[in-house]
Each structure stands twice: as structure tokens, then as C-alpha cells.
């Protein structure tokens, strides 16, 4: 079992999070808007963190220091790139 942070809870992020959850992984989903978490199925049992993942404090609340992997799947490639660089620097 891996601990995985998924940044972005749109169509792609919600689907990725749910499939990983179904496969037995511990999932933390981060999104700027709490309404995005409604994209997740009702039986999703991961952790939800509201906030902008370009903020290191938000990544720390999500457990970046202990996670095995991070998937940045927001709708913005530049934002995903910055988040990836932040995650590697921690």
C-alpha cells in the first residue's frame, strides 16, 4: 500500500483518486475549492485537504513529507509543474 497525494479533484483527479483508493492505497486529495470534492464517489474514504497546493503549508497539511507519490492533475500545466518542483524540494 502506498500513500499518494492527488492535487486537483476535477474529472481526472477524482477518477485517479478513486481508482487508487479502490486498489488499497491511502489517498489525500488536495483542491483549492471544497466543491470539487463532490466529484468523488460517496464511498471514497481518503483524506481531503482544501487549499492551493502551490502553498507549501497546504502540501505539508496533506502529508508531503511522508507520502510515497504525488500526482498533480490540475487544469493548468504550469501549476502542475510548480507543484511538482515544490514536492521534490521538500
C-alpha positions in Angstrom: 0.0 0.0 0.0 1.3 3.4 -0.9 0.5 6.9 0.4 -0.4 9.1 -2.5 -1.3 12.8 -2.8 -3.5 13.8 -5.8 -3.6 17.5 -6.4 -6.7 18.5 -8.4 -10.2 17.0 -8.0 -11.7 17.6 -11.4 -12.7 14.8 -13.6 -9.2 13.3 -14.0 -8.1 13.8 -10.3 -11.4 12.4 -8.9 -11.1 9.3 -11.2 -7.4 8.8 -10.4 -8.0 9.2 -6.7 -10.9 6.8 -6.7 -9.1 4.1 -8.7 -6.1 4.3 -6.4 -8.3 4.1 -3.4 -10.1 1.0 -4.8 -6.7 -0.6 -5.2 -6.0 -0.2 -1.5 -3.8 2.9 -1.4 -4.0 5.8 1.2 -5.1 8.8 -0.8 -5.1 12.5 0.1 -6.8 14.8 -2.4 -6.0 18.5 -2.5 -8.1 21.1 -4.3 -8.5 24.8 -4.0 -12.3 24.5 -3.9 -14.2 22.3 -1.4 -17.0 21.9 -4.0 -14.6 19.9 -6.2 -14.6 17.1 -3.7 -18.2 16.4 -4.8 -16.6 14.8 -7.9 -15.6 11.9 -5.7 -17.9 8.9 -5.3 -19.8 8.6 -2.0 -17.8 5.6 -0.9 -14.4 7.3 -1.3 -12.6 7.2 2.1 -9.5 9.2 1.5 -8.4 12.5 3.2 -9.5 15.8 1.7 -7.4 19.0 2.0 -8.8 22.3 0.8 -6.1 24.8 -0.3 -3.8 25.8 -3.1 -1.1 23.2 -3.4 1.4 25.9 -4.6 1.4 26.8 -0.9 4.0 24.6 0.9 1.9 24.7 4.1 -1.0 23.1 2.2 1.3 20.4 0.9 2.6 19.8 4.4 -1.0 19.5 5.7 -1.5 16.9 3.0 1.5 15.0 4.3 4.1 15.7 1.6 6.9 14.8 3.9 5.6 11.2 4.4 4.0 10.5 1.0 5.2 7.9 -1.5 4.0 9.8 -4.6 2.2 12.9 -5.8 0.1 13.4 -8.9 -0.5 17.0 -9.9 -3.5 16.9 -12.2 -5.0 20.4 -12.1 -6.2 22.0 -15.3 -3.0 24.1 -15.5 0.2 22.6 -16.7 2.3 25.5 -15.3 0.7 25.0 -11.9 1.3 21.2 -12.1 4.9 21.9 -12.9 5.4 24.2 -9.9 3.7 21.8 -7.6 6.0 19.0 -8.8 9.1 21.2 -8.2 7.8 22.1 -4.7 7.1 18.4 -3.9 10.7 17.4 -4.9 12.2 20.2 -2.8 10.6 19.1 0.4 
